[in-house]
Amino acid sequence: MTAPTAPTVAPTRPLAVGPSMTPVIALGDIAAVTKRNLLRILRTPQLLVFSSIQPVMFVLLFRYVFGGAIPIPGFRYVDYLMPGIFVQTTLFGSAAAAVGLAQDLKGGIIDRFRSLPMARSAVLAGRTLADLGRNLFVTALMVTVGTLVGFRFHGGLVPGVAAIVLVLVFGYAFSWIFAATGLFVKDPETAQIAGFIPMFPLVFASSAFVPVQSMPGWLQAFAHVQPVSVTVNAVRALTQGTPVDHWLWQSVAWTIGILVVFIPLAVRQYRRT
């Protein structure tokens, strides 16, 4: 009687392993998610229209209703106003990051992204870069509207371009604050409220629409140093040809500080969500 032979075991094959993540692949993923979010904006033109109408209404309201009652020594009010409008417009536009990410979480698209072999940074970077693209469009619209109501770049072409770049980069930094907010609250309606609440004291308790010197003393202490005021003052100096160094370095410092703090916070919250 022959001894039973051991069953034959087929040789195992190594599992297929996808390519390791590289900066080039990560940039491709970020570009794909950015394109997806930009297409989403283009396919909802009513959102783009209404987000453009609001700042136009602010321009007309302050230019023709309040402008005559707000004397600004050394400035025409329209030249004083428009830098504040530029900054306000990008901040309000950046708040869309909170709502957009909360909607993606609620709709389950974030879970689908997690199941794909893609860079983890692509979802957040793609969202914020898409908002930057929309802010570029709305800011260009505000420049056009401002020109129609009498605003002029008295500082020249290069400082004027630098002013717009500063506005867009500052708004991009705030997109990361709103991204972290949207991931934290997880609900679109709550994200909309949570995103706009801090905007009102930052925008209206600033030098965007009136001189800080006209405010009560206790409020001036806050308004002089908060990021919106220093950025508006830097943009105003660049567009009007006045000394800019004092305000520019403060605005750049605030922008870098916001990015350094809130990019890691948003990434950590994304991983925990």
Helices and strands as residue ranges (DSSP letters): H 23-42, H 45-61, I 62-66, G 67-69, H 77-94, H 96-107, H 109-115, H 121-148, H 157-185, H 188-196, H 199-204, G 212-214, H 217-223, H 227-240, H 245-272
